[in-house]
Amino acid sequence: MTDVVDSIRNYNAKRDPERLQRKYMAMRHDPFTFLRGTCHLFYAQLPEAKWLAKAPPVWVCGDLHLENMGSYKGDNRLVYFDLNDFDEAALAPSSWELVRLLTSVHMAASSLNLNTSQANHLCRDFLDSYAAELRMGKARWVERDMASGMVGDLLGSLRGRLRPHFLDSRTVRKGKHRTLRIDGRRALPVTDKQREKVTALIDRIAAREDKPRFYRVLDVARRIAGTGSLGVDRYAVLIEGKGSPDGNYLLDLKQALPSSLVPHLGIRQPQWRSEAERVVSVQARMQAISPAFFRAVTMGQKSYVLRGLQPTEDRLALTDWGGKLDRLEGVLGTMGKLVAWAQLRSSGREGAATADQLMAFGEKRRWPTQLLGVAKDCTKQVRRDWKTYCKAFDQGAFRLPAPKA
């Protein structure tokens, strides 16, 4: 039996205390946030149903939940809506990815003011859409001009947004020069040593580019973003962007840690050169288009994923469904399509099931009902774990020393 308190503390050991304390406080807020912050615990306690392991092996993002899909700007400068968090990526049974998403629907139900019947309905919408796209056997992507409902609203709101406006929200301008906005909400200051290390890394990258001046570092900050990864070594980097009509650019540099799924998998994984290579390789296989500036890099003994910094606002505001269930139905239907397309797109790669095998899986009728049952069991387990966590948190078990001035 897993000790919830010890598991969480051990998993988060050695993280940046200032940001880790924010994670612990967020997890205390509600069970959905707790689920997002404890991917390792979820898979450690996944029910040992044999049929779960018999599902086709596919490439998964590993931490699929309602808020791990959103918009981003691709390396072709166009905006896409897709899966967008691959920190836990691995080769795993397709059932593992699906049951985590279904569980997240139930865990988010209270904050979305959904009753059990509505949550069950949305779970079935997701599975119906996923299975239908597998049967089609063709990987597609969400077209902005064709997107509807809440996804269409999100992509439409980004159509006229200019990068200077985003820069203004994240930086402070002094004359013609910008520095990162250290607001304690999205960014924290770095030490001189951290600034030097990050700057040296970007300089090495720039030296191999056609326009090295484009990457000249103007400022560095510790980035605050996400839930599960809070406390992981992560930086926002402001670069010059020389020659660009919109001026400076923002980069996101994030340490890659081992996947929480791998210790529990019986499927052989590729021998990646680094954890960052795993994240970047799987993401490139599963997404229709990769993010701008996307690559795996090394800084000292650690590996990092570098990409263009994406606004945290570019996620679906699910609470805005306004009591119209069809709006959430559209979201879950889109999510089902995206997961199926990602698995089809990466099919047959290094041990993953082929497209034909996935199409055959989509034809089977029994597994959706089985998954819905397992998701209910997982929901009960996560709620128990959250209550255990809350009691320990309230007793001070997750209180960290205040950061030194």
C-alpha positions as CSV (number, residue, x, y, z in Angstrom):
1,M,0.0,0.0,0.0
2,T,1.3,3.4,-1.0
3,D,2.0,5.9,1.8
4,V,0.6,9.1,0.2
5,V,2.5,11.6,2.4
6,D,5.9,9.9,1.9
7,S,5.3,9.4,-1.8
8,I,4.6,13.0,-2.4
9,R,7.4,14.3,-0.3
10,N,10.0,11.9,-1.8
11,Y,8.9,12.7,-5.4
12,N,9.2,16.4,-4.9
13,A,12.5,16.3,-2.9
14,K,15.2,18.6,-4.1
15,R,12.8,21.0,-5.9
16,D,13.1,24.8,-5.6
17,P,11.4,25.3,-2.1
18,E,9.8,28.6,-3.0
19,R,7.9,27.3,-6.0
20,L,7.3,23.9,-4.4
21,Q,5.5,25.5,-1.5
22,R,3.2,27.1,-4.1
23,K,2.5,23.6,-5.5
24,Y,1.7,22.1,-2.1
25,M,-0.7,25.0,-1.4
26,A,-2.4,24.6,-4.8
27,M,-2.9,20.9,-4.2
28,R,-4.7,21.6,-1.0
29,H,-7.2,23.8,-2.8
30,D,-9.3,21.1,-4.6
31,P,-9.0,17.4,-5.7
32,F,-8.6,18.3,-9.4
33,T,-5.5,20.3,-8.7
34,F,-4.3,17.5,-6.4
35,L,-4.7,15.1,-9.4
36,R,-2.7,17.4,-11.6
37,G,0.1,17.6,-9.1
38,T,0.4,13.9,-8.3
39,C,0.8,12.0,-11.6
40,H,3.3,9.7,-10.0
41,L,0.8,8.7,-7.3
42,F,-1.9,8.1,-9.8
43,Y,0.1,5.5,-11.8
44,A,1.5,4.0,-8.6
45,Q,-2.1,3.2,-7.6
46,L,-3.6,2.3,-10.9
47,P,-5.8,-0.8,-10.5
48,E,-4.1,-4.0,-11.7
49,A,-6.7,-5.0,-14.2
50,K,-5.1,-7.3,-16.8
51,W,-7.1,-5.9,-19.7
52,L,-5.6,-2.5,-19.0
53,A,-2.2,-3.8,-20.0
54,K,-3.6,-5.6,-23.0
55,A,-4.6,-2.4,-24.7
56,P,-2.5,-1.5,-27.7
57,P,0.9,0.1,-26.8
58,V,0.9,3.8,-28.0
59,W,2.9,6.9,-27.4
60,V,1.3,8.9,-24.7
61,C,1.8,12.3,-23.2
62,G,1.4,10.5,-19.9
63,D,-0.4,13.2,-17.9
64,L,-3.6,13.6,-19.9
65,H,-6.2,15.7,-18.1
66,L,-8.7,18.5,-18.9
67,E,-6.1,21.3,-18.7
68,N,-3.3,19.6,-20.7
69,M,-4.6,20.7,-24.0
70,G,-4.4,24.3,-25.3
71,S,-3.3,26.5,-28.1
72,Y,0.3,27.3,-29.0
73,K,2.2,28.9,-31.8
74,G,4.0,26.4,-34.1
75,D,7.4,26.6,-35.7
76,N,5.5,27.8,-38.8
77,R,4.2,30.8,-36.8
78,L,0.6,29.5,-37.1
79,V,-1.6,28.8,-34.0
80,Y,-2.7,25.3,-33.2
81,F,-4.9,23.6,-30.5
82,D,-3.5,20.2,-29.4
83,L,-2.0,18.2,-26.5
84,N,0.6,20.4,-25.0
85,D,2.3,18.8,-22.0
86,F,4.7,15.8,-22.6
87,D,6.8,15.8,-19.4
88,E,5.6,12.2,-18.6
89,A,5.7,10.9,-22.2
90,A,6.3,7.2,-22.6
91,L,5.3,4.1,-24.6
92,A,2.3,2.7,-22.6
93,P,-1.0,1.0,-23.0
94,S,-3.5,3.3,-24.6
95,S,-5.9,2.6,-21.7
96,W,-3.5,4.4,-19.2
97,E,-3.8,7.7,-21.1
98,L,-7.6,7.4,-21.4
99,V,-8.3,6.5,-17.8
100,R,-6.4,9.5,-16.5
101,L,-8.4,11.8,-18.7
102,L,-11.7,10.2,-17.6
103,T,-10.7,10.5,-14.0
104,S,-9.8,14.2,-14.4
105,V,-13.4,14.8,-15.7
106,H,-14.8,13.4,-12.4
107,M,-12.2,15.2,-10.3
108,A,-13.0,18.5,-12.0
109,A,-16.8,18.0,-11.8
110,S,-17.3,19.9,-8.5
111,S,-15.4,23.0,-9.7
112,L,-17.3,23.0,-12.9
113,N,-20.6,22.6,-11.1
114,L,-21.3,19.3,-12.9
115,N,-23.4,16.5,-11.4
116,T,-22.3,12.8,-11.6
117,S,-24.7,12.1,-14.5
118,Q,-23.3,15.0,-16.5
119,A,-19.7,14.0,-15.8
120,N,-20.5,10.4,-16.9
121,H,-22.0,11.8,-20.1
122,L,-18.9,13.8,-20.9
123,C,-16.7,10.8,-20.4
124,R,-18.8,8.8,-22.9
125,D,-18.6,11.7,-25.4
126,F,-14.8,11.6,-25.1
127,L,-14.6,7.8,-25.6
128,D,-17.1,7.9,-28.5
129,S,-15.1,10.5,-30.3
130,Y,-11.8,8.8,-29.6
131,A,-13.0,5.4,-30.9
132,A,-14.7,6.9,-34.0
133,E,-11.4,8.6,-35.0
134,L,-9.4,5.4,-34.4
135,R,-11.8,3.6,-36.7
136,M,-11.2,6.2,-39.4
137,G,-7.5,5.6,-39.2
138,K,-6.5,9.1,-40.4
139,A,-4.6,11.7,-38.3
140,R,-5.9,15.2,-38.7
141,W,-5.6,18.4,-36.6
142,V,-7.9,21.2,-35.4
143,E,-8.3,23.9,-38.1
144,R,-8.8,27.3,-36.7
145,D,-11.3,28.4,-39.3
146,M,-13.3,25.2,-38.8
147,A,-13.2,25.0,-35.0
148,S,-16.4,25.7,-33.1
149,G,-17.7,26.0,-29.6
150,M,-15.3,26.8,-26.8
151,V,-12.2,25.7,-28.9
152,G,-13.3,28.0,-31.7
153,D,-13.8,30.9,-29.3
154,L,-10.3,30.4,-27.9
155,L,-8.6,30.3,-31.3
156,G,-10.7,33.1,-32.6
157,S,-9.7,35.3,-29.7
158,L,-6.0,34.8,-30.6
159,R,-6.4,35.8,-34.3
160,G,-5.6,39.4,-33.9
161,R,-3.2,39.2,-30.9
162,L,0.2,40.8,-31.5
163,R,3.4,39.7,-29.7
164,P,4.1,43.2,-28.4
165,H,1.0,43.0,-26.3
166,F,2.1,39.7,-24.8
167,L,5.6,41.1,-24.2
168,D,4.1,44.1,-22.4
169,S,2.3,41.8,-20.0
170,R,5.5,39.9,-19.2
171,T,8.1,42.6,-19.3
172,V,8.8,46.2,-18.1
173,R,9.9,48.7,-20.7
174,K,12.5,51.3,-19.9
175,G,13.0,53.5,-22.9
176,K,13.8,51.1,-25.8
177,H,14.8,48.3,-23.5
178,R,12.8,45.6,-21.8
179,T,13.4,43.5,-18.7
180,L,11.3,40.6,-17.4
181,R,8.5,41.5,-15.0
182,I,9.3,40.0,-11.6
183,D,5.8,39.9,-10.2
184,G,5.9,36.9,-7.9
185,R,3.0,35.4,-9.8
186,R,4.6,34.4,-13.1
187,A,8.3,35.1,-12.5
188,L,10.8,35.2,-9.6
189,P,14.3,36.6,-9.6
190,V,17.4,34.4,-10.4
191,T,20.8,34.4,-8.7
192,D,23.8,35.7,-10.6
193,K,25.0,32.1,-11.0
194,Q,21.7,31.0,-12.6
195,R,21.7,34.0,-14.9
196,E,25.2,33.2,-16.1
197,K,24.5,29.5,-16.7
198,V,21.3,30.2,-18.7
199,T,23.0,33.0,-20.7
200,A,26.0,30.7,-21.5
201,L,23.6,28.0,-22.7
202,I,21.7,30.3,-25.0
203,D,25.0,31.7,-26.3
204,R,26.1,28.2,-27.2
205,I,22.8,27.7,-29.1
206,A,23.2,31.0,-30.8
207,A,26.7,30.2,-32.0
208,R,25.2,27.4,-34.2
209,E,22.4,29.6,-35.7
210,D,22.5,31.7,-38.9
211,K,21.6,34.8,-36.9
212,P,23.3,34.5,-33.5
213,R,22.4,38.1,-32.5
214,F,18.7,37.1,-32.5
215,Y,19.4,35.0,-29.4
216,R,21.2,37.6,-27.4
217,V,20.0,37.3,-23.8
218,L,18.5,40.4,-22.3
219,D,17.1,39.0,-19.0
220,V,16.4,35.7,-17.2
221,A,13.9,34.8,-14.4
222,R,12.6,31.7,-12.6
223,R,9.3,30.8,-14.2
224,I,6.1,30.0,-12.3
225,A,3.8,27.9,-14.4
226,G,1.8,24.7,-14.2
227,T,1.1,22.5,-11.2
228,G,2.9,19.2,-11.4
229,S,6.1,20.7,-12.5
230,L,6.2,23.6,-9.9
231,G,9.6,23.6,-8.3
232,V,11.4,22.0,-11.2
233,D,14.3,24.0,-12.6
234,R,12.6,26.4,-15.1
235,Y,13.3,29.8,-16.6
236,A,11.8,32.5,-18.7
237,V,14.4,34.0,-21.0
238,L,14.0,37.3,-22.8
239,I,16.0,37.4,-26.0
240,E,16.7,40.3,-28.4
241,G,15.0,38.9,-31.5
242,K,17.1,41.1,-33.8
243,G,15.6,41.5,-37.2
244,S,12.1,40.6,-36.1
245,P,9.4,43.2,-36.9
246,D,7.8,42.6,-33.4
247,G,11.0,43.0,-31.4
248,N,12.0,40.7,-28.5
249,Y,11.0,37.1,-27.9
250,L,10.4,35.0,-24.8
251,L,11.7,31.5,-24.3
252,D,10.8,28.8,-21.9
253,L,13.6,26.6,-20.5
254,K,12.4,23.7,-18.4
255,Q,14.3,20.8,-16.8
256,A,13.2,17.3,-18.0
257,L,12.7,14.7,-15.3
258,P,12.1,10.9,-15.6
259,S,8.6,9.9,-16.6
260,S,6.4,8.8,-13.7
261,L,4.9,6.0,-15.8
262,V,8.1,4.1,-16.6
263,P,8.6,2.4,-13.2
264,H,5.2,0.8,-13.5
265,L,5.4,-0.2,-17.2
266,G,6.2,-3.7,-18.5
267,I,6.8,-2.2,-22.0
268,R,10.4,-1.8,-23.0
269,Q,11.3,1.9,-23.6
270,P,13.8,3.3,-26.1
271,Q,17.3,4.2,-24.8
272,W,17.0,8.0,-24.9
273,R,20.2,10.1,-24.6
274,S,18.5,12.3,-22.1
275,E,15.1,12.9,-20.5
276,A,14.7,16.1,-22.6
277,E,15.3,14.0,-25.8
278,R,12.5,11.7,-24.7
279,V,10.1,14.6,-24.2
280,V,11.0,16.4,-27.5
281,S,11.0,13.2,-29.6
282,V,7.6,12.0,-28.4
283,Q,6.0,15.4,-28.6
284,A,7.3,15.8,-32.2
285,R,5.7,12.4,-33.1
286,M,2.3,13.1,-31.5
287,Q,1.7,16.8,-32.3
288,A,0.7,17.9,-35.8
289,I,3.2,20.8,-35.6
290,S,6.0,21.4,-33.1
291,P,6.2,24.6,-31.0
292,A,8.6,27.4,-32.1
293,F,12.3,27.1,-30.9
294,F,11.6,23.5,-29.8
295,R,14.7,21.4,-28.9
296,A,16.4,19.3,-26.2
297,V,19.5,21.0,-24.6
298,T,21.9,20.2,-21.8
299,M,23.0,22.6,-19.1
300,G,25.6,21.1,-16.8
301,Q,24.5,17.6,-15.8
302,K,20.8,18.3,-16.4
303,S,18.8,18.2,-19.7
304,Y,16.2,20.8,-20.5
305,V,13.4,21.4,-23.1
306,L,13.6,24.8,-24.8
307,R,10.6,26.3,-26.6
308,G,8.9,29.5,-27.2
309,L,7.1,30.7,-24.1
310,Q,3.4,30.3,-24.4
311,P,0.9,32.5,-22.6
312,T,-0.8,30.6,-19.8
313,E,-4.1,32.3,-20.8
314,D,-4.1,30.3,-24.0
315,R,-6.0,27.4,-22.4
316,L,-9.7,26.7,-22.4
317,A,-11.6,28.5,-19.7
318,L,-13.8,25.4,-18.9
319,T,-15.7,27.3,-16.2
320,D,-17.2,29.5,-18.9
321,W,-19.5,26.7,-20.2
322,G,-22.4,28.8,-18.8
323,G,-24.7,25.9,-17.9
324,K,-24.8,24.8,-21.6
325,L,-23.6,21.2,-21.5
326,D,-23.3,21.1,-25.3
327,R,-20.3,23.5,-25.0
328,L,-18.4,21.0,-22.8
329,E,-19.6,18.1,-25.0
330,G,-17.8,19.9,-27.9
331,V,-14.6,20.2,-25.8
332,L,-14.6,16.5,-24.8
333,G,-15.3,15.5,-28.4
334,T,-12.4,17.6,-29.6
335,M,-10.1,16.1,-26.9
336,G,-11.1,12.6,-28.0
337,K,-10.2,13.4,-31.6
338,L,-6.9,14.9,-30.6
339,V,-5.8,11.9,-28.6
340,A,-6.8,9.5,-31.4
341,W,-5.0,11.6,-34.0
342,A,-1.8,11.8,-31.8
343,Q,-1.8,8.0,-31.4
344,L,-2.4,7.4,-35.1
345,R,0.3,10.0,-36.1
346,S,2.9,8.2,-33.9
347,S,1.7,4.7,-34.7
348,G,4.3,2.0,-35.6
349,R,7.2,4.0,-34.1
350,E,9.6,2.1,-31.9
351,G,7.2,-0.5,-30.5
352,A,3.9,1.4,-30.9
353,A,0.9,-0.3,-32.3
354,T,0.3,0.2,-36.1
355,A,-2.5,2.2,-37.5
356,D,-4.3,-1.0,-38.5
357,Q,-4.1,-2.3,-34.9
358,L,-5.5,1.0,-33.6
359,M,-8.3,0.9,-36.1
360,A,-9.1,-2.7,-34.9
361,F,-9.1,-1.5,-31.3
362,G,-11.5,1.2,-32.2
363,E,-13.9,-1.4,-33.5
364,K,-14.1,-3.3,-30.2
365,R,-17.1,-2.5,-28.0
366,R,-16.2,-3.8,-24.6
367,W,-13.3,-1.6,-23.5
368,P,-15.1,1.8,-23.2
369,T,-17.5,0.4,-20.6
370,Q,-14.5,-1.2,-18.7
371,L,-12.6,2.1,-18.8
372,L,-15.6,4.0,-17.4
373,G,-15.7,1.5,-14.5
374,V,-11.9,1.8,-13.8
375,A,-12.1,5.6,-13.9
376,K,-14.8,5.6,-11.2
377,D,-12.5,3.4,-9.0
378,C,-9.6,5.8,-9.7
379,T,-11.7,8.7,-8.8
380,K,-12.5,7.2,-5.4
381,Q,-8.8,6.5,-4.8
382,V,-7.8,10.1,-5.7
383,R,-10.4,11.5,-3.4
384,R,-9.2,9.3,-0.6
385,D,-5.6,10.4,-1.3
386,W,-6.6,14.1,-1.4
387,K,-8.3,13.8,2.0
388,T,-5.2,12.1,3.4
389,Y,-3.0,14.9,1.9
390,C,-5.3,17.7,3.3
391,K,-5.1,16.3,6.8
392,A,-1.3,16.0,6.6
393,F,-1.0,19.5,5.0
394,D,-3.1,21.1,7.7
395,Q,-0.9,19.4,10.4
396,G,2.2,21.0,8.8
397,A,3.6,18.0,7.1
398,F,4.3,19.9,3.9
399,R,5.5,23.2,5.4
400,L,8.8,24.2,3.9
401,P,11.4,26.6,5.4
402,A,10.9,30.2,4.2
403,P,13.4,31.2,1.4
404,K,16.4,33.1,2.5
405,A,16.4,36.8,1.8
